[in-house]
Amino acid sequence: MAGSGTIQLRDDDDIVLRVENLVVEFPVGRHQVVHAVSDLSFDVRRGETLGIVGESGCGKSTTARAIVQIPRPTSGTVVLDPGSDREAELTALHGESLREVRPRLQMIFQDPISSLNPRRFVRDIVAEGLAIWQKDHSGPHSQARIDEVLEAVGIDPEVAATRRPHEFSGGQCQRISIARAVALDPEILVCDEPVSALDVSVQAQILNILEDMKQRYGLTLLFISHDLSVVRNVSDRVVVMYLGKICEIGAADTLYSSPAHPYTRVLLASAPEPAPTVDPSDAAIGDEIPSPINPPSGCRFRTRGPRATDLCAAEEPQVQQLGEDHFVACHFPTLG
């Protein structure tokens, strides 16, 4: 499926995050490992929203967590602000050095309620980062910052000072999570399925808040989701993952209108759409997803792909560029 090769942008682009040859493996039982993420490479532009999509178990959430070093990747590199005077190779940092970089990357988790400390008042939860990193966390500047981010997400600071997370709805808790993440003025906001646990009407509100915060604070978003329509609406570029590898990456409009990889076509064809642009027959694939403990040889999608050949079993496809910012790892991509 997605093969070796580096999917990187032009050198003159303003890159805020560079991931190279990222591998995450988990030992299970005797002499067995789960190949959760295998040899991923991509860049993220400053100020963009990069969406990562794929079915459950494809490794998208593991990728997001490995970028922020929870868990530490098995191998590969993750570099923040490459080529600048603030460059930090996260995979080479440990202890206090890694801890000092963490405020520059903040994360929003899938379950908004369980990600908040149930015993603390909401205002204290949002203020925790400032309390850790700023000596004047109780001073007027920090208090004004807390009020600012709470109001920005639609939470009354006075109410937040006297209530705990269980007194808020799921959507309100996700607003609080966003405020907590933004309080430290990060460069990158990693959003791991931030709306999947919410009602559809609330999802739109949270997405609007994320877009507003992105513009207001100059954030870069890494947006993880299995919902294709959500990813299309919020992302500048989209990464499609399957069984731990990237199969296609490109501008959202290009990828959705002209998918080149058969798995991307399967995903788009399987999504309900009033006026589908992809042939529904593309949604017909065989067998269940293979085990990440023993992934198929060659192309990982070949056991389910409708056009797989002996070449797909023998050789892993290399990443090839089809157009500007459009890359695919397939021996037989759909062109045009």
Residue pairs with C-beta under 8 A, 6 or more apart in sequence:
1 242
1 243
1 245
1 247
1 263
1 299
1 300
1 301
1 302
1 316
1 317
1 329
1 330
2 241
2 242
2 245
2 246
2 247
2 248
2 300
2 317
2 319
2 329
3 245
3 299
3 316
3 317
3 318
3 319
3 329
4 39
4 316
4 318
4 319
5 41
5 318
5 319
5 320
5 329
6 20
6 41
6 319
7 41
7 42
7 43
7 246
7 249
7 319
7 327
8 18
8 41
8 42
8 43
9 15
9 43
9 45
9 325
13 43
13 45
14 45
14 46
14 47
15 43
15 44
15 45
15 46
15 82
15 83
16 44
16 45
16 46
16 47
16 80
16 81
16 187
16 188
16 220
17 43
17 44
17 67
17 78
17 79
17 80
17 188
17 220
17 222
18 43
18 44
18 77
18 78
18 79
18 82
19 40
19 41
19 42
19 43
19 44
19 63
19 67
19 76
19 77
19 78
19 79
20 41
20 76
20 77
20 78
20 79
21 39
21 40
21 41
21 75
21 76
21 77
22 37
22 39
22 40
22 41
22 63
22 66
22 67
22 73
22 75
22 76
22 77
22 78
23 37
23 38
23 39
23 40
23 73
23 74
23 75
23 76
24 36
24 37
24 59
24 62
24 63
24 66
24 71
24 73
24 74
25 33
25 34
25 35
25 36
25 74
26 33
26 34
26 36
27 33
27 34
28 34
28 293
32 293
33 293
34 292
34 293
35 244
35 292
35 293
35 295
36 59
36 62
36 244
36 292
37 59
37 62
37 63
37 66
37 73
37 244
38 59
38 244
38 245
38 295
39 76
39 245
40 63
40 76
40 244
40 245
40 246
41 246
42 50
42 239
42 246
42 249
44 50
44 188
44 220
44 222
45 220
45 236
46 187
46 220
47 214
47 218
47 219
47 220
48 220
48 221
48 236
48 237
49 214
49 220
49 221
49 222
49 223
49 234
49 235
49 236
49 237
50 220
50 221
50 222
50 223
50 235
50 236
50 237
50 238
50 239
51 223
51 224
51 225
51 231
51 232
51 234
51 235
51 237
51 238
51 239
51 252
52 60
52 63
52 64
52 222
52 223
52 224
52 225
52 231
52 238
52 239
52 241
53 60
53 225
53 226
53 228
53 231
53 238
53 239
53 240
53 241
53 267
54 60
54 226
54 240
54 241
54 242
54 267
55 226
55 242
55 267
55 289
56 226
57 243
57 289
57 292
58 241
58 242
58 243
58 244
59 241
59 243
59 244
59 245
59 292
60 224
60 226
60 241
61 110
61 192
61 193
61 224
63 224
63 241
64 107
64 190
64 192
64 222
64 224
65 71
65 107
65 192
66 72
66 73
66 78
67 78
67 90
67 105
67 190
67 222
68 90
68 102
68 105
68 107
68 190
69 78
69 90
69 91
69 98
72 91
73 91
76 91
77 89
77 91
77 92
78 89
78 90
78 91
79 87
79 88
79 89
79 90
80 86
80 87
80 88
80 89
80 90
80 101
80 104
80 105
80 187
80 188
81 87
81 88
81 187
88 101
88 104
90 98
90 101
93 101
103 129
103 133
103 184
103 185
103 186
104 186
104 187
104 188
105 186
105 187
105 188
105 190
106 180
106 181
106 182
106 184
106 186
106 188
106 189
106 190
107 181
107 189
107 190
107 191
107 192
108 115
108 174
108 177
108 178
108 181
108 189
108 190
108 191
108 192
108 194
109 115
109 177
109 192
109 194
110 192
110 193
110 194
110 196
110 197
111 197
112 170
112 171
112 173
112 174
112 176
112 177
112 194
112 197
112 198
113 165
113 166
113 170
113 173
115 173
115 177
116 122
116 125
116 165
116 173
116 176
116 177
116 180
117 125
117 165
118 164
118 165
118 166
119 164
120 128
120 164
121 160
121 161
121 162
121 163
121 164
122 155
122 159
122 160
122 161
122 163
122 164
122 165
122 168
122 176
123 146
123 150
123 157
123 160
123 161
125 165
125 176
125 180
126 146
126 149
126 150
126 160
126 176
126 179
126 180
126 183
127 137
127 142
127 146
127 183
128 180
129 180
129 183
129 184
130 137
130 142
130 145
130 146
130 183
130 184
131 137
133 184
134 142
136 142
145 183
146 157
146 183
147 157
149 179
149 182
149 183
150 156
150 157
150 160
150 176
150 179
151 157
152 179
152 182
152 209
152 212
152 213
152 216
153 175
153 176
153 178
153 179
153 209
153 213
154 175
154 209
155 172
155 175
155 176
155 179
160 176
165 173
165 176
168 176
169 202
170 197
170 198
170 199
170 202
171 198
171 199
171 202
171 205
171 206
174 194
174 195
174 198
174 206
175 206
175 209
177 194
178 206
178 209
178 210
178 213
181 189
182 189
182 213
182 217
182 219
185 217
186 219
187 219
187 220
188 219
188 220
188 221
188 222
189 210
189 213
189 214
189 219
189 220
189 221
189 222
190 222
190 224
191 210
191 221
191 222
191 223
191 224
192 224
193 224
193 225
193 226
194 206
194 210
194 223
194 225
195 202
195 203
195 206
195 207
195 225
195 227
195 230
196 225
196 226
196 227
198 206
203 230
207 230
207 233
207 234
210 221
210 234
211 234
213 219
214 220
214 221
221 234
223 231
223 234
223 235
225 231
228 256
228 267
228 268
228 271
229 271
231 238
231 252
232 238
232 252
232 256
235 252
236 251
236 252
237 249
237 250
237 251
237 252
237 255
237 325
238 249
238 250
238 251
238 252
238 255
238 256
239 246
239 248
239 249
240 246
240 247
240 248
240 249
240 255
240 261
240 263
240 264
240 267
241 247
242 263
242 300
242 301
243 289
243 290
243 292
243 295
243 300
243 301
244 292
244 295
244 300
245 300
245 329
246 319
246 329
247 261
247 263
247 264
247 301
247 328
247 329
247 330
248 255
248 259
248 260
248 261
248 263
248 264
248 327
248 328
248 329
248 330
249 255
249 325
249 326
249 327
250 322
250 323
250 325
250 326
250 327
251 324
251 325
251 326
254 323
254 325
254 326
255 264
255 326
256 268
256 277
257 277
258 334
258 336
259 265
259 268
259 278
259 334
260 322
260 326
260 328
260 330
260 333
260 334
260 335
261 301
261 328
261 329
261 330
261 333
261 334
262 282
262 301
262 305
262 306
262 307
262 330
262 334
263 301
263 305
265 278
265 279
265 282
265 334
266 282
266 283
266 285
268 276
268 277
268 278
268 282
269 276
269 278
269 279
269 280
269 281
269 282
269 283
270 283
282 306
284 306
285 304
285 305
285 306
286 303
286 304
286 306
287 303
287 304
289 304
290 296
290 300
290 303
296 302
296 303
296 313
297 313
297 314
297 316
298 311
298 312
298 313
298 314
298 315
298 316
298 317
299 305
299 308
299 312
299 313
299 315
299 316
299 317
299 330
299 331
301 308
302 308
302 312
302 313
305 312
307 332
309 331
309 332
311 331
312 331
315 331
317 329
317 330
317 331
318 329
319 327
319 328
319 329
320 327
320 328
320 329
320 333
321 327
322 328
322 333
322 335
